[in-house]
Amino acid sequence: YSRFVVTNRVWTQPVFIDLCYQLSAYYGTIFSATRPGKPRDKAMVEKAVSIVYRKVYAPLRDHNFTSLAQINHHFIIQLDLLNAQPYKGSSFSRKELFMRQEQAFLTELPATPCLLKKCSVLTVQRNYHVQLRKKDGIIARHGNR
Protein backbone atom coordinates (compact mmCIF):
# COMPACT_ATOMS: atom_id res chain seq x y z
CA TYR A 1 0.00 0.00 0.00
CA SER A 2 1.12 3.52 -0.54
CA ARG A 3 1.82 5.09 2.82
CA PHE A 4 0.46 8.39 1.48
CA VAL A 5 -3.11 7.26 0.87
CA VAL A 6 -3.66 4.37 3.30
CA THR A 7 -3.86 5.19 7.01
CA ASN A 8 -4.55 1.68 8.32
CA ARG A 9 -2.28 -0.83 6.63
CA VAL A 10 -4.11 -3.98 7.70
CA TRP A 11 -4.27 -5.79 4.36
CA THR A 12 -7.79 -7.13 4.89
CA GLN A 13 -9.37 -3.73 5.60
CA PRO A 14 -7.23 -0.77 4.53
CA VAL A 15 -8.45 2.70 5.50
CA PHE A 16 -7.78 5.46 2.98
CA ILE A 17 -7.19 9.15 3.63
CA ASP A 18 -10.19 11.46 3.38
CA LEU A 19 -9.07 12.74 -0.04
CA CYS A 20 -9.62 9.25 -1.50
CA TYR A 21 -13.16 9.11 -0.13
CA GLN A 22 -13.93 12.60 -1.49
CA LEU A 23 -12.69 11.66 -4.97
CA SER A 24 -14.53 8.35 -4.82
CA ALA A 25 -17.84 9.99 -3.94
CA TYR A 26 -17.45 12.71 -6.57
CA TYR A 27 -16.53 10.41 -9.46
CA GLY A 28 -18.78 7.51 -8.42
CA THR A 29 -15.93 5.05 -8.07
CA ILE A 30 -14.29 3.05 -5.31
CA PHE A 31 -10.73 2.77 -4.08
CA SER A 32 -9.39 -0.71 -3.67
CA ALA A 33 -5.99 -1.46 -2.19
CA THR A 34 -3.99 -4.17 -3.83
CA ARG A 35 -0.94 -5.96 -2.61
CA PRO A 36 2.41 -4.30 -3.22
CA GLY A 37 4.42 -5.34 -6.25
CA LYS A 38 6.01 -8.72 -5.83
CA PRO A 39 8.87 -10.30 -7.77
CA ARG A 40 6.40 -12.64 -9.45
CA ASP A 41 4.77 -9.61 -11.14
CA LYS A 42 8.04 -8.40 -12.59
CA ALA A 43 8.16 -10.61 -15.69
CA MET A 44 4.60 -9.77 -16.72
CA VAL A 45 5.17 -6.02 -16.34
CA GLU A 46 8.50 -6.15 -18.16
CA LYS A 47 6.86 -8.06 -21.03
CA ALA A 48 4.13 -5.40 -21.33
CA VAL A 49 6.72 -2.61 -21.35
CA SER A 50 8.72 -4.50 -23.97
CA ILE A 51 5.67 -4.86 -26.24
CA VAL A 52 4.83 -1.16 -26.01
CA TYR A 53 8.43 -0.16 -26.64
CA ARG A 54 8.78 -2.48 -29.63
CA LYS A 55 5.39 -1.70 -31.21
CA VAL A 56 4.92 1.99 -30.35
CA TYR A 57 8.28 3.69 -29.72
CA ALA A 58 10.57 1.74 -32.06
CA PRO A 59 8.65 2.57 -35.28
CA LEU A 60 9.02 6.29 -34.44
CA ARG A 61 12.78 6.26 -33.84
CA ASP A 62 13.73 7.42 -37.36
CA HIS A 63 11.20 10.27 -37.47
CA ASN A 64 12.09 13.90 -36.84
CA PHE A 65 9.44 15.77 -34.88
CA THR A 66 9.15 19.52 -34.54
CA SER A 67 6.45 19.73 -31.87
CA LEU A 68 4.94 17.81 -28.98
CA ALA A 69 1.61 17.73 -30.83
CA GLN A 70 3.30 15.97 -33.74
CA ILE A 71 4.89 13.38 -31.44
CA ASN A 72 1.54 12.77 -29.72
CA HIS A 73 -0.23 12.38 -33.07
CA HIS A 74 2.20 9.70 -34.29
CA PHE A 75 2.25 8.02 -30.88
CA ILE A 76 -1.56 7.68 -30.93
CA ILE A 77 -1.44 6.19 -34.43
CA GLN A 78 1.06 3.53 -33.29
CA LEU A 79 -0.92 2.85 -30.13
CA ASP A 80 -4.12 2.37 -32.15
CA LEU A 81 -2.29 -0.09 -34.42
CA LEU A 82 -1.07 -2.04 -31.38
CA ASN A 83 -4.52 -2.16 -29.81
CA ALA A 84 -6.09 -3.33 -33.11
CA GLN A 85 -3.71 -6.31 -33.47
CA PRO A 86 -5.15 -9.65 -32.37
CA TYR A 87 -3.57 -11.20 -29.30
CA LYS A 88 -1.11 -13.97 -30.08
CA GLY A 89 -3.07 -17.20 -30.58
CA SER A 90 -6.40 -15.40 -30.35
CA SER A 91 -9.03 -14.03 -32.69
CA PHE A 92 -9.65 -10.79 -30.75
CA SER A 93 -7.61 -7.65 -30.09
CA ARG A 94 -7.10 -5.47 -27.05
CA LYS A 95 -9.58 -2.97 -28.49
CA GLU A 96 -12.25 -5.64 -29.11
CA LEU A 97 -11.80 -6.98 -25.59
CA PHE A 98 -12.16 -3.47 -24.17
CA MET A 99 -15.28 -2.80 -26.25
CA ARG A 100 -16.88 -6.09 -25.16
CA GLN A 101 -16.02 -6.15 -21.47
CA GLU A 102 -15.22 -2.67 -20.18
CA GLN A 103 -16.65 0.13 -22.31
CA ALA A 104 -20.23 -0.38 -21.09
CA PHE A 105 -19.12 0.38 -17.53
CA LEU A 106 -17.60 3.77 -18.38
CA THR A 107 -19.59 6.89 -17.51
CA GLU A 108 -19.20 10.54 -18.40
CA LEU A 109 -16.94 12.60 -16.19
CA PRO A 110 -18.68 15.37 -14.22
CA ALA A 111 -18.87 18.72 -16.01
CA THR A 112 -17.28 20.59 -13.11
CA PRO A 113 -13.97 19.78 -11.46
CA CYS A 114 -13.91 18.20 -8.03
CA LEU A 115 -13.54 20.75 -5.23
CA LEU A 116 -11.73 19.13 -2.33
CA LYS A 117 -12.21 20.10 1.26
CA LYS A 118 -9.20 20.60 3.49
CA CYS A 119 -8.65 18.06 6.23
CA SER A 120 -6.24 18.46 9.10
CA VAL A 121 -5.26 16.22 11.96
CA LEU A 122 -4.68 18.39 15.00
CA THR A 123 -3.38 17.89 18.49
CA VAL A 124 -5.33 19.57 21.26
CA GLN A 125 -3.08 21.59 23.55
CA ARG A 126 -3.16 21.24 27.33
CA ASN A 127 -5.22 24.42 27.57
CA TYR A 128 -7.81 22.82 25.21
CA HIS A 129 -7.06 25.28 22.39
CA VAL A 130 -6.86 24.31 18.75
CA GLN A 131 -5.30 26.63 16.20
CA LEU A 132 -5.45 26.40 12.44
CA ARG A 133 -2.78 28.41 10.67
CA LYS A 134 -2.20 29.78 7.22
CA LYS A 135 1.02 31.42 6.08
CA ASP A 136 -0.43 34.83 6.87
CA GLY A 137 -1.53 34.00 10.43
CA ILE A 138 -4.15 32.31 12.54
CA ILE A 139 -7.46 31.73 10.77
CA ALA A 140 -9.36 29.96 13.54
CA ARG A 141 -8.97 29.48 17.26
CA HIS A 142 -11.19 27.64 19.67
CA GLY A 143 -10.94 27.05 23.38
CA ASN A 144 -13.05 26.86 26.51
CA ARG A 145 -11.57 29.98 28.12
One Martini backbone bead per residue (centre of mass of N, CA, C, O) as a GRO file, in nm:
protein
  145
    1TYR     BB    1   0.100   0.033   0.016
    2SER     BB    2   0.048   0.358   0.028
    3ARG     BB    3   0.142   0.582   0.276
    4PHE     BB    4  -0.036   0.833   0.158
    5VAL     BB    5  -0.346   0.675   0.142
    6VAL     BB    6  -0.292   0.481   0.389
    7THR     BB    7  -0.367   0.444   0.738
    8ASN     BB    8  -0.451   0.134   0.735
    9ARG     BB    9  -0.237  -0.161   0.690
   10VAL     BB   10  -0.454  -0.367   0.679
   11TRP     BB   11  -0.508  -0.592   0.424
   12THR     BB   12  -0.825  -0.644   0.473
   13GLN     BB   13  -0.870  -0.316   0.592
   14PRO     BB   14  -0.824  -0.048   0.446
   15VAL     BB   15  -0.751   0.300   0.514
   16PHE     BB   16  -0.824   0.597   0.380
   17ILE     BB   17  -0.800   0.895   0.296
   18ASP     BB   18  -1.020   1.151   0.253
   19LEU     BB   19  -0.956   1.212  -0.043
   20CYS     BB   20  -1.048   0.940  -0.156
   21TYR     BB   21  -1.348   0.968  -0.069
   22GLN     BB   22  -1.407   1.224  -0.228
   23LEU     BB   23  -1.338   1.115  -0.512
   24SER     BB   24  -1.528   0.873  -0.506
   25ALA     BB   25  -1.795   1.031  -0.474
   26TYR     BB   26  -1.768   1.219  -0.723
   27TYR     BB   27  -1.697   0.972  -0.947
   28GLY     BB   28  -1.827   0.689  -0.871
   29THR     BB   29  -1.614   0.524  -0.702
   30ILE     BB   30  -1.345   0.307  -0.598
   31PHE     BB   31  -1.124   0.198  -0.357
   32SER     BB   32  -0.846  -0.041  -0.401
   33ALA     BB   33  -0.639  -0.240  -0.246
   34THR     BB   34  -0.328  -0.372  -0.315
   35ARG     BB   35  -0.071  -0.539  -0.349
   36PRO     BB   36   0.236  -0.529  -0.362
   37GLY     BB   37   0.493  -0.564  -0.540
   38LYS     BB   38   0.618  -0.856  -0.688
   39PRO     BB   39   0.839  -1.061  -0.839
   40ARG     BB   40   0.607  -1.214  -1.004
   41ASP     BB   41   0.533  -0.940  -1.172
   42LYS     BB   42   0.782  -0.855  -1.341
   43ALA     BB   43   0.758  -1.013  -1.612
   44MET     BB   44   0.484  -0.899  -1.704
   45VAL     BB   45   0.566  -0.600  -1.708
   46GLU     BB   46   0.813  -0.623  -1.893
   47LYS     BB   47   0.654  -0.730  -2.135
   48ALA     BB   48   0.467  -0.485  -2.174
   49VAL     BB   49   0.693  -0.281  -2.219
   50SER     BB   50   0.820  -0.422  -2.462
   51ILE     BB   51   0.578  -0.403  -2.651
   52VAL     BB   52   0.550  -0.096  -2.653
   53TYR     BB   53   0.832  -0.033  -2.750
   54ARG     BB   54   0.827  -0.203  -3.017
   55LYS     BB   55   0.531  -0.088  -3.133
   56VAL     BB   56   0.565   0.235  -3.070
   57TYR     BB   57   0.861   0.356  -3.051
   58ALA     BB   58   1.039   0.222  -3.274
   59PRO     BB   59   0.885   0.337  -3.535
   60LEU     BB   60   0.981   0.651  -3.439
   61ARG     BB   61   1.305   0.677  -3.442
   62ASP     BB   62   1.331   0.809  -3.759
   63HIS     BB   63   1.189   1.056  -3.670
   64ASN     BB   64   1.109   1.405  -3.711
   65PHE     BB   65   1.027   1.641  -3.467
   66THR     BB   66   0.866   1.978  -3.392
   67SER     BB   67   0.642   1.865  -3.186
   68LEU     BB   68   0.433   1.745  -2.948
   69ALA     BB   69   0.185   1.703  -3.129
   70GLN     BB   70   0.331   1.520  -3.332
   71ILE     BB   71   0.410   1.297  -3.141
   72ASN     BB   72   0.124   1.229  -3.038
   73HIS     BB   73   0.002   1.153  -3.308
   74HIS     BB   74   0.198   0.910  -3.371
   75PHE     BB   75   0.152   0.758  -3.109
   76ILE     BB   76  -0.154   0.703  -3.150
   77ILE     BB   77  -0.127   0.540  -3.405
   78GLN     BB   78   0.048   0.310  -3.282
   79LEU     BB   79  -0.151   0.237  -3.055
   80ASP     BB   80  -0.387   0.157  -3.240
   81LEU     BB   81  -0.237  -0.072  -3.382
   82LEU     BB   82  -0.186  -0.242  -3.130
   83ASN     BB   83  -0.494  -0.265  -3.035
   84ALA     BB   84  -0.581  -0.410  -3.322
   85GLN     BB   85  -0.423  -0.648  -3.258
   86PRO     BB   86  -0.410  -0.962  -3.219
   87TYR     BB   87  -0.369  -1.186  -3.014
   88LYS     BB   88  -0.181  -1.438  -2.943
   89GLY     BB   89  -0.382  -1.701  -3.031
   90SER     BB   90  -0.616  -1.500  -3.131
   91SER     BB   91  -0.924  -1.325  -3.249
   92PHE     BB   92  -0.861  -1.084  -3.053
   93SER     BB   93  -0.833  -0.764  -2.930
   94ARG     BB   94  -0.792  -0.515  -2.715
   95LYS     BB   95  -1.026  -0.346  -2.823
   96GLU     BB   96  -1.244  -0.568  -2.826
   97LEU     BB   97  -1.227  -0.632  -2.525
   98PHE     BB   98  -1.303  -0.353  -2.428
   99MET     BB   99  -1.579  -0.329  -2.574
  100ARG     BB  100  -1.706  -0.586  -2.435
  101GLN     BB  101  -1.615  -0.546  -2.107
  102GLU     BB  102  -1.578  -0.208  -2.036
  103GLN     BB  103  -1.733   0.029  -2.181
  104ALA     BB  104  -2.018   0.002  -2.035
  105PHE     BB  105  -1.889   0.118  -1.749
  106LEU     BB  106  -1.864   0.387  -1.857
  107THR     BB  107  -1.862   0.733  -1.768
  108GLU     BB  108  -1.915   1.043  -1.734
  109LEU     BB  109  -1.775   1.318  -1.657
  110PRO     BB  110  -1.789   1.575  -1.482
  111ALA     BB  111  -1.827   1.914  -1.559
  112THR     BB  112  -1.696   1.961  -1.286
  113PRO     BB  113  -1.468   2.004  -1.071
  114CYS     BB  114  -1.318   1.892  -0.795
  115LEU     BB  115  -1.384   1.996  -0.463
  116LEU     BB  116  -1.173   2.012  -0.200
  117LYS     BB  117  -1.133   1.948   0.120
  118LYS     BB  118  -0.993   2.029   0.418
  119CYS     BB  119  -0.764   1.835   0.613
  120SER     BB  120  -0.695   1.794   0.970
  121VAL     BB  121  -0.456   1.699   1.208
  122LEU     BB  122  -0.492   1.752   1.556
  123THR     BB  123  -0.362   1.892   1.855
  124VAL     BB  124  -0.446   1.921   2.175
  125GLN     BB  125  -0.396   2.126   2.408
  126ARG     BB  126  -0.383   2.173   2.748
  127ASN     BB  127  -0.588   2.435   2.704
  128TYR     BB  128  -0.794   2.344   2.467
  129HIS     BB  129  -0.652   2.443   2.206
  130VAL     BB  130  -0.712   2.532   1.859
  131GLN     BB  131  -0.501   2.579   1.565
  132LEU     BB  132  -0.523   2.742   1.260
  133ARG     BB  133  -0.295   2.781   0.982
  134LYS     BB  134  -0.147   3.021   0.792
  135LYS     BB  135   0.091   3.213   0.655
  136ASP     BB  136  -0.077   3.487   0.762
  137GLY     BB  137  -0.207   3.319   1.005
  138ILE     BB  138  -0.468   3.303   1.198
  139ILE     BB  139  -0.806   3.153   1.132
  140ALA     BB  140  -0.843   2.972   1.400
  141ARG     BB  141  -1.001   2.962   1.735
  142HIS     BB  142  -1.032   2.728   2.016
  143GLY     BB  143  -1.192   2.749   2.344
  144ASN     BB  144  -1.288   2.748   2.704
  145ARG     BB  145  -1.169   3.067   2.770
   0.00000   0.00000   0.00000
